[in-house]
């Protein structure tokens, strides 16, 4: 049984929606009724059937629409995909990883066949059937990283490891929560995280870097991050902030349920075999409040998290303008009863 | 200076003579004084292996002071842009043992470092000393245009005209601070413009 891919948009008429099954599998990021930064990294191992962790690289009903949105972003702004000259080998590593994982998890949609360096890749949802020579960039229509990430959900950062640090030296970044690859490319781990409030003082990045530089091949890790987005907009880049920023002034008590979205990033970290780099997929999941509150536990918990969020975090996440309206709306769904432990719905 | 700073914001030191075979100095305006201060601590004959690329400020001062150090090569440029071909050639022809010293405004240090990075020199091996103006070089994250000598907060992008918050977030690759639209959410909010990077 294959996935039924939705026809939908992440701009203009914003027709994006989650099916009931996709609401249930949404990676709700709060395991308790409050939130503060932590090094919440755990092994990226396969999870329950029907969850977003059923496969280590998740493909879902939004796949085709997300790839169409990515193509639109790249046509407007090719600087969203960049790779410094020494990163081509890591791009091939990533191509191999994503082709293997997608073909493994979704054989009805993707097929990879290999005879030595002669590879054939069939991507049925996007109508692609290409043969190429692994390692020879002249046999693909794009560089290897761009080729495969135009066919894979989520943003991808490839980090070079040297001098005991990680360097953001390549990436495909079109569905980001307000950071610029074009500005940050070439920076080390501490530099590109420099604008994040509070976490440096807590030593979060020192511990996270230590963990990440020790990631081993075949033992990926993951963490969740979150923010909120008005309208189901994948491209909330700083490049286009002057275009999507005004959305934040449009939230009213009447439209909260439809306009306000929880945006969750499933970030995973994988050692690449040839380049010794790390690839860092940042997979974005969106859910509108009307969909989220169909799970009463999530509604109660989100109310408490947003209400009690420290001011610096609310500002950093850009919630300031509409937080009171959102909290008021959510409060009506919170009867004060206890929430069960863990992320999942009841 | 901005009241609160972050890790990507460059920190500058004090120039000091380094062991090396050749010494390349790039400085503008009051950066010359960082070189003369270094000269006071340098061993005899140090400038016999030195090349100074100097871009005087509008007042044209310090040229004679630097020439008096008797560097092996002295070049006076009209602007960083006019000095750039020479700097690139010098770096392309450089051998192991070249030491780099950058002094003066942030814009000069940043652009010289950018050129040296492109030539394959590690930024941590460069000596830097900030002297003079705090004016910033800023990239507009929206249109990608660079505005030179930004002294105000917020500042207007000289390319697309958006009113930008000049952040402390800094890219060595671009030699620029990041500018992000300060009133993107509501264009009718016009915060007062203050001159803070002098």
Interface residues (C-beta under 8 A of the other chain):
Chain A: X79 X180 X182 X183 X184 X185 X186 X187 X190 X191 X192 X193 X194 X195 X200 X238 X239 X240 X241 X242 X245 X246 X248 X249 X321
Chain B: X6 X7 X8 X9 X139 X141 X142 X144 X162 X167 X168 X169 X171 X172 X173 X174 X178 X180 X181 X184 X185 X186 X187
